[in-house]
Amino acid sequence: MNRILSSLGLGVVTAFDEIRAQPLRSGLSIAGVALAVGALSALLSIIAGLQGMVRDSVADMGGAGRMSVRPSKPVDALEAAAFSRSPGLRESDGRLARDSTHGAITVLKAQGDWAQASVLGNNERIYLMGCDRDYLVKDVGAEITEGRLPDANEYERGAAVAIVGWNLATSWGEKAASRGKSLVGSSITVQGVPYEVVGTFKFKRNNWGRNGRTVAIPWNAYRQRHVGTSGELDELPLRVDVPESSTVVQARLEELLTGAHRGAKDYSFQLFEFLGEIQRMIGNISMLLGVVAVLSLSVGALGIFNTMLAGFHDRIREIGVRKALGARRFQILAQFLSEAVVLSSLGGLAGLAIGCLPAAFGSQLEKAVSIRPVMDLAGMLEAFSISVLVGVLAGLWPAIRAAKLDAVEALRYE
């Protein structure tokens, strides 16, 4: 054991001696590994940041497991006759879905449509959304930027209060300020119904879609004043509490709704499945980048192989002397392998330092490309381990040649 440890130690010392003796050759070998490991680590941090951005975006849109049921229009006379027997999409369908799936589905109280609003004497097209407090707070992560969120009592009794999305809040706020007023506390009229603006809101992470032009009012106010209480719905938004079971839940829900609609499938599902699609796309990109990283590491391995092979030819007489003094094949093998591992490890450590740069400048990159790289410690450890493995593989053939070298022939070598 002492001889093996001595050979490993000698290999480490020889590696640093080789770096000092041949700085350009050794430096290029180390740089090849460093660039490959650095690129791999940096790409892993960017991919981790991209995955985080996708998760945040999905959370902003209500989270994974979102499902929406919408009425369908008949495409022919036969289908029209079947649809005429159905009561249509109703609030009772939501209750049926919730009760029959034993709580696996949550019915979201949210419905909306485009409408005309009168604000400070001007008419403007807005997206009017009726919803409950939980939908705003839990499902879409709304943040109040000015004023307040309607309280539970106002939601319960359907009070004539509203909160305004960020795009409208900016334009309406400027108009109100030009007249010496504040938007919060002022009155707007939507489809002839007056509402008091009690606050403005935005979403926590993303300013996406129509929601910047949304005026959100209590669910009961929307049902009573704008669409009536007949129970008919333009959309039934649902959330599957265990997103992984969405396919099974959808099949069960389809069976329930078809029965409730008297055999007519006068509805369609809209699933928010883009999260899985994006994750698969990211996985494919990761695989492609992995292939590129392997090719880059191969170049680094060739550099180390060349350095070790050159070192073998330079030290043939030294190997002969060691064998003549009693060194065994395994000791020579250990010496050369440890030298190769030192070179690749130095390259791996330098590569990790390079790979930390995207995460270190995460804030600046987020402003530039909307992705904040996240340091992936597990990925960096994996990249470093690969660099060590590259050293072992690159140094294996020169080490075997050195171990098999005949002592007498080595001493005669000029």
Phi, psi and omega per residue, in radians:
M1 nan -0.701 3.129
N2 -1.093 -0.667 3.133
R3 -1.137 -0.692 3.130
I4 -1.128 -0.807 3.129
L5 -1.086 -0.677 3.104
S6 -1.097 -0.702 3.122
S7 -1.164 -0.697 3.095
L8 -1.103 -0.768 3.110
G9 -1.094 -0.708 3.105
L10 -1.107 -0.646 3.098
G11 -1.100 -0.700 3.118
V12 -1.116 -0.823 3.137
V13 -1.074 -0.753 -3.136
T14 -1.084 -0.643 3.135
A15 -1.066 -0.794 3.139
F16 -1.230 -0.592 3.049
D17 -1.095 -0.703 3.122
E18 -1.125 -0.680 3.115
I19 -1.101 -0.739 3.127
R20 -1.219 -0.657 -3.103
A21 -1.310 -0.666 -3.111
Q22 -2.215 1.209 -3.036
P23 -1.086 -0.662 -3.108
L24 -1.213 -0.850 -3.123
R25 -1.087 -0.827 -3.138
S26 -1.188 -0.691 -3.137
G27 -1.092 -0.694 3.113
L28 -1.154 -0.650 3.106
S29 -1.131 -0.788 3.128
I30 -1.134 -0.722 -3.119
A31 -1.109 -0.643 3.118
G32 -1.061 -0.785 3.108
V33 -1.189 -0.720 -3.101
A34 -1.059 -0.779 -3.128
L35 -1.138 -0.704 3.140
A36 -1.153 -0.836 3.139
V37 -1.152 -0.689 3.115
G38 -1.095 -0.767 3.120
A39 -1.109 -0.734 3.141
L40 -1.128 -0.774 3.141
S41 -1.124 -0.745 3.135
A42 -1.106 -0.756 3.135
L43 -1.132 -0.661 3.102
L44 -1.113 -0.671 3.123
S45 -1.197 -0.642 3.106
I46 -1.190 -0.715 3.110
I47 -1.121 -0.707 3.095
A48 -1.087 -0.700 3.091
G49 -1.152 -0.677 3.114
L50 -1.132 -0.731 3.101
Q51 -1.103 -0.692 3.092
G52 -1.118 -0.685 3.124
M53 -1.124 -0.709 3.118
V54 -1.105 -0.789 3.124
R55 -1.063 -0.724 3.140
D56 -1.143 -0.716 -3.139
S57 -1.116 -0.717 3.117
V58 -1.146 -0.679 3.097
A59 -1.096 -0.668 3.106
D60 -1.103 -0.552 -3.082
M61 -1.647 0.306 3.066
G62 1.875 -0.049 3.077
G63 1.549 2.885 3.072
A64 -1.147 2.689 -3.139
G65 1.601 0.078 3.110
R66 -1.245 2.444 -3.140
M67 -2.540 2.474 3.140
S68 -2.282 2.378 3.074
V69 -1.910 2.247 -3.104
R70 -2.275 2.603 3.100
P71 -1.133 2.565 3.090
S72 -1.927 2.656 3.087
K73 -1.724 2.482 -3.137
P74 -1.181 2.577 -3.128
V75 -1.774 -0.234 3.118
D76 -2.654 3.069 -3.079
A77 -1.128 -0.648 3.141
L78 -1.125 -0.744 3.120
E79 -1.218 -0.611 3.105
A80 -1.097 -0.689 3.122
A81 -1.139 -0.696 3.121
A82 -1.176 -0.711 -3.120
F83 -1.169 -0.494 -3.099
S84 -1.156 -0.379 3.119
R85 -1.401 -0.271 -3.051
S86 -1.480 2.508 3.076
P87 -1.296 -0.130 -3.117
G88 1.524 3.087 -3.138
L89 -1.344 2.131 -3.026
R90 -2.347 2.917 3.108
E91 -1.066 -0.519 3.126
S92 -1.101 -0.471 3.082
D93 -1.139 -0.644 3.089
G94 -1.126 -0.763 3.120
R95 -1.136 -0.675 3.107
L96 -1.098 -0.769 3.138
A97 -1.093 -0.730 -3.117
R98 -1.185 -0.825 -3.042
D99 -1.295 -0.661 -3.052
S100 -1.360 -0.292 3.111
T101 -1.783 0.205 3.071
H102 0.948 0.772 3.062
G103 1.447 0.080 3.126
A104 -1.229 -0.339 -3.140
I105 -2.078 2.352 3.024
T106 -1.874 2.232 3.104
V107 -1.495 2.108 -3.125
L108 -1.554 2.271 3.114
K109 -1.533 1.566 3.137
A110 -2.742 2.226 3.119
Q111 -2.705 2.528 -3.117
G112 -2.815 2.971 3.108
D113 -2.868 2.856 3.104
W114 -1.261 2.512 -3.090
A115 -2.631 2.883 3.077
Q116 -1.693 2.365 3.133
A117 -2.230 2.568 3.074
S118 -1.890 2.092 -3.078
V119 -2.292 2.061 3.107
L120 0.916 0.682 3.093
G121 1.483 -0.023 3.137
N122 -1.955 2.484 3.076
N123 -1.621 2.415 -3.097
E124 -2.585 2.558 3.129
R125 -1.502 2.236 -3.111
I126 -2.282 2.931 2.983
Y127 -1.807 1.924 -3.116
L128 -1.556 2.133 -3.114
M129 -2.159 2.197 2.984
G130 -1.692 2.275 -3.095
C131 -2.718 2.977 3.050
D132 -1.776 3.045 -3.072
R133 -1.118 -0.697 -3.114
D134 -1.082 -0.659 -3.134
Y135 -1.081 -0.781 -3.133
L136 -1.166 -0.762 -3.028
V137 -1.406 -0.828 -3.001
K138 -1.593 -0.655 -2.983
D139 -1.598 -0.601 -3.135
V140 -2.086 0.052 3.024
G141 1.011 0.818 3.141
A142 -1.288 2.450 3.089
E143 -2.083 2.290 3.124
I144 -1.357 2.149 -3.135
T145 -1.682 -0.423 3.110
E146 -2.685 2.518 -3.131
G147 1.389 -2.376 -3.053
R148 -2.594 2.909 3.002
L149 -1.563 2.383 3.078
P150 -0.919 2.508 -3.105
D151 -1.425 3.043 -3.054
A152 -1.063 -0.636 -3.129
N153 -1.167 -0.691 3.126
E154 -1.151 -0.646 3.078
Y155 -1.177 -0.709 -3.075
E156 -1.144 -0.758 -3.087
R157 -1.610 0.018 3.115
G158 1.176 0.835 -3.120
A159 -1.142 2.696 -3.116
A160 -1.471 1.144 3.118
V161 -2.190 2.709 -3.086
A162 -2.560 2.670 2.946
I163 -2.106 2.587 -2.934
V164 -2.020 2.345 3.114
G165 -1.161 2.844 -2.919
W166 -1.080 -0.665 -3.133
N167 -1.175 -0.802 3.096
L168 -1.147 -0.680 -3.119
A169 -1.055 -0.634 3.141
T170 -1.194 -0.895 -3.092
S171 -1.205 -0.754 3.132
W172 -1.202 -0.622 3.125
G173 -1.110 -0.676 3.104
E174 -1.146 -0.702 3.108
K175 -1.119 -0.750 -3.138
A176 -1.141 -0.710 -3.120
A177 -1.140 -0.608 3.122
S178 -1.135 -0.332 3.116
R179 -1.844 0.203 3.111
G180 1.292 0.421 -3.118
K181 -2.094 3.015 3.049
S182 -2.020 2.468 3.122
L183 -1.084 -0.802 3.097
V184 -1.183 2.160 -3.090
G185 1.786 -0.229 3.120
S186 -1.486 3.043 -3.088
S187 -1.992 2.450 3.019
I188 -2.196 2.709 3.124
T189 -2.081 2.171 -3.126
V190 -2.091 2.057 -3.117
Q191 0.884 0.720 3.093
G192 1.426 -0.007 -3.123
V193 -1.849 2.159 -3.136
P194 -1.379 2.473 3.082
Y195 -2.360 2.544 3.038
E196 -1.619 2.224 3.090
V197 -1.374 2.008 -3.118
V198 -1.818 -0.162 -3.140
G199 -3.036 2.945 3.026
T200 -2.161 2.708 -3.067
F201 -2.500 2.849 2.986
K202 -2.539 2.949 3.070
F203 -1.600 2.613 -2.948
K204 -1.015 -0.710 -3.019
R205 -2.061 -0.694 -2.971
N206 -2.162 2.400 2.998
N207 -1.756 1.484 -2.989
W208 -2.083 2.617 2.918
G209 1.127 -2.713 -3.031
R210 -1.294 -0.203 -2.962
N211 -1.148 -0.374 3.057
G212 -1.164 -0.307 3.112
R213 -1.921 0.456 -3.099
T214 -1.592 2.443 2.885
V215 -1.987 1.986 -3.081
A216 -1.725 2.235 3.110
I217 -2.176 2.850 3.121
P218 -1.009 2.528 -3.123
W219 -0.931 -0.823 -3.099
N220 -1.156 -0.583 3.098
A221 -1.172 -0.714 3.135
Y222 -1.130 -0.769 -3.112
R223 -1.169 -0.693 -3.050
Q224 -1.368 -0.647 -2.968
R225 -1.786 -0.286 -2.991
H226 -2.200 -0.556 -3.137
V227 -2.161 -0.083 3.135
G228 1.413 3.003 -3.068
T229 -1.955 0.495 -3.129
S230 -1.219 -0.291 3.134
G231 1.673 -0.163 3.128
E232 -1.329 2.485 -3.066
L233 -2.178 2.563 2.967
D234 -1.521 -0.342 -3.121
E235 -2.804 2.468 3.066
L236 -2.085 1.670 -3.121
P237 -1.394 2.336 -3.100
L238 -2.292 2.783 3.010
R239 -2.315 2.166 3.062
V240 -1.436 2.064 -3.014
D241 -1.139 -0.457 3.030
V242 -2.024 1.672 -3.023
P243 -0.952 -0.566 -3.116
E244 -1.110 -0.360 -3.116
S245 -1.694 0.257 -3.056
S246 -0.989 -0.718 -3.100
T247 -1.122 -0.777 3.140
V248 -1.156 -0.754 -3.134
V249 -1.127 -0.689 3.132
Q250 -1.084 -0.738 3.131
A251 -1.085 -0.740 3.112
R252 -1.142 -0.725 -3.129
L253 -1.153 -0.675 3.112
E254 -1.095 -0.696 3.107
E255 -1.112 -0.744 -3.123
L256 -1.157 -0.804 -3.076
L257 -1.201 -0.653 3.117
T258 -1.111 -0.691 3.076
G259 -1.143 -0.764 -3.137
A260 -1.179 -0.449 -3.129
H261 -1.704 0.367 3.036
R262 1.041 0.744 3.080
G263 1.473 -0.071 -3.115
A264 -1.611 2.247 3.068
K265 -1.680 1.212 -3.085
D266 -1.658 0.714 -3.103
Y267 -2.630 2.866 3.085
S268 -2.466 2.741 3.138
F269 -1.808 2.450 2.969
Q270 -2.105 1.961 -3.099
L271 -1.788 2.443 3.076
F272 -1.556 1.277 -3.068
E273 -1.662 0.113 -3.048
F274 -1.140 -0.404 3.134
L275 -1.059 -0.839 3.121
G276 -1.111 -0.679 3.121
E277 -1.106 -0.767 -3.134
I278 -1.161 -0.686 3.129
Q279 -1.116 -0.681 3.085
R280 -1.147 -0.677 3.105
M281 -1.117 -0.746 3.108
I282 -1.109 -0.669 3.102
G283 -1.090 -0.709 3.116
N284 -1.158 -0.694 3.094
I285 -1.113 -0.733 3.128
S286 -1.066 -0.710 3.128
M287 -1.104 -0.751 3.125
L288 -1.104 -0.764 3.124
L289 -1.143 -0.582 3.087
G290 -1.097 -0.698 3.100
V291 -1.110 -0.758 3.110
V292 -1.074 -0.729 3.140
A293 -1.118 -0.690 3.116
V294 -1.102 -0.730 3.096
L295 -1.105 -0.703 3.117
S296 -1.129 -0.739 3.109
L297 -1.152 -0.533 3.086
S298 -1.105 -0.676 3.087
V299 -1.109 -0.754 3.088
G300 -1.103 -0.658 3.120
A301 -1.130 -0.669 3.100
L302 -1.110 -0.634 3.094
G303 -1.110 -0.780 3.120
I304 -1.166 -0.703 3.105
F305 -1.021 -0.760 3.134
N306 -1.120 -0.738 3.132
T307 -1.102 -0.769 -3.115
M308 -1.200 -0.663 3.137
L309 -1.166 -0.709 3.087
A310 -1.134 -0.709 3.103
G311 -1.108 -0.611 3.107
F312 -1.094 -0.796 -3.140
H313 -1.171 -0.577 3.131
D314 -1.253 -0.392 -3.004
R315 -2.072 0.455 3.141
I316 -1.064 -0.795 3.132
R317 -1.118 -0.657 3.099
E318 -1.063 -0.718 3.120
I319 -1.121 -0.726 3.111
G320 -1.066 -0.734 3.112
V321 -1.089 -0.776 -3.141
R322 -1.091 -0.720 3.130
K323 -1.188 -0.650 3.110
A324 -1.128 -0.510 3.125
L325 -1.509 0.037 3.027
G326 1.939 0.089 3.125
A327 -1.179 2.416 -3.134
R328 -1.632 2.902 -3.116
R329 -0.998 -0.759 -3.082
F330 -1.111 -0.581 3.124
Q331 -1.186 -0.723 3.087
I332 -1.113 -0.749 3.119
L333 -1.040 -0.802 -3.130
A334 -1.099 -0.676 3.139
Q335 -1.063 -0.857 -3.087
F336 -1.208 -0.681 3.130
L337 -1.151 -0.726 3.140
S338 -1.124 -0.615 3.096
E339 -1.124 -0.752 3.123
A340 -1.140 -0.690 3.139
V341 -1.146 -0.656 3.103
V342 -1.071 -0.815 3.134
L343 -1.054 -0.806 -3.119
S344 -1.222 -0.592 3.121
S345 -1.168 -0.713 3.065
L346 -1.061 -0.727 3.073
G347 -1.115 -0.692 3.123
G348 -1.121 -0.743 3.122
L349 -1.127 -0.743 3.085
A350 -1.104 -0.658 3.113
G351 -1.133 -0.661 3.105
L352 -1.115 -0.674 3.093
A353 -1.087 -0.714 3.093
I354 -1.146 -0.715 -3.110
G355 -1.159 -0.349 3.124
C356 -1.362 -0.258 -3.049
L357 -1.059 -0.781 3.129
P358 -1.038 -0.717 3.125
A359 -1.196 -0.610 3.138
A360 -1.139 -0.575 3.117
F361 -1.856 0.601 -3.074
G362 -1.030 -0.719 -3.099
S363 -1.118 -0.750 -3.140
Q364 -1.169 -0.710 3.124
L365 -1.171 -0.617 3.124
E366 -1.104 -0.676 3.108
K367 -1.185 -0.579 -3.072
A368 -1.424 -0.774 -3.022
V369 -2.172 0.116 3.087
S370 1.146 0.296 3.076
I371 -2.196 2.226 3.115
R372 -1.805 1.856 3.127
P373 -1.037 2.489 -3.121
V374 -2.115 2.285 -3.125
M375 -1.138 2.103 -3.132
D376 -1.758 1.650 -3.055
L377 -1.098 -0.716 3.127
A378 -1.106 -0.737 3.124
G379 -1.147 -0.674 3.131
M380 -1.170 -0.700 3.092
L381 -1.113 -0.681 3.106
E382 -1.126 -0.727 3.127
A383 -1.108 -0.716 3.124
F384 -1.153 -0.700 3.117
S385 -1.079 -0.666 3.114
I386 -1.134 -0.666 3.127
S387 -1.121 -0.650 3.086
V388 -1.149 -0.734 3.106
L389 -1.085 -0.679 3.092
V390 -1.048 -0.710 3.110
G391 -1.086 -0.731 3.135
V392 -1.104 -0.815 -3.103
L393 -1.171 -0.692 -3.113
A394 -1.210 -0.552 -3.098
G395 -1.614 -0.055 -3.027
L396 -1.161 -0.837 -3.087
W397 -1.148 -0.841 3.056
P398 -1.039 -0.623 -3.139
A399 -1.166 -0.716 3.120
I400 -1.134 -0.724 3.116
R401 -1.089 -0.726 3.131
A402 -1.147 -0.713 -3.105
A403 -1.169 -0.590 -3.102
K404 -1.497 -0.104 -3.070
L405 -1.096 2.320 3.103
D406 -1.310 2.328 -3.055
A407 -1.081 -0.763 -3.100
V408 -1.123 -0.792 3.134
E409 -1.109 -0.643 3.142
A410 -1.152 -0.690 -3.140
L411 -1.217 -0.448 3.117
R412 -1.436 -0.218 -3.029
Y413 -1.142 2.322 3.116
E414 -1.929 nan nan
